[in-house]
Amino acid sequence: MASWAQFTGEAPDLAERVHARFTANLHQVLATLRPDGSPRLSGIEIHFHADELWLGSMPGSAKGRDLARDPRFALHSAPLEEDLQRGDATLDGTVERLEDLAVWRAITAHLDGPEPGELTGELYRLDLERASLVHVEGNRLVVESWSPGHGPVRAERS
């Protein structure tokens, strides 16, 4: 597994474009595993802070229970445009739950609303196993991917 910082260090161009996809829209789609092993899709907001990627959930949420039981996730950028010129990004990996109020405050400092006096939700740092960006170039579908310790890989299909 790798941090966001390792991804940007090993594949800076791809990481920059993946970051652009995840910051183009406020909402993303998170996939977790239900107790029976079937997938659960949830809307989520993610945050980049201190060279890490973070997500939060409300206390007792289904996605939080899923992640506590099995920390694996898939995160999808959910692009709004149909032509995929800017791409469609996905990240796979595991989460680590943190209970650090200072980190929570730093991550949420730019959000509207009162500053949290206590950690009332769940905060997770994402460890990456894989990142990918699918986009269209002319009449070709391009898939670029990365995994820790390996440089970016590019595949094209017409």
Helices and strands as residue ranges (DSSP letters): H 4-10, H 12-24, E 28-33, E 39-44, E 46-49, E 52-57, H 62-69, E 72-76, E 88-98, H 101-108, E 122-137, E 140-146, E 153-157
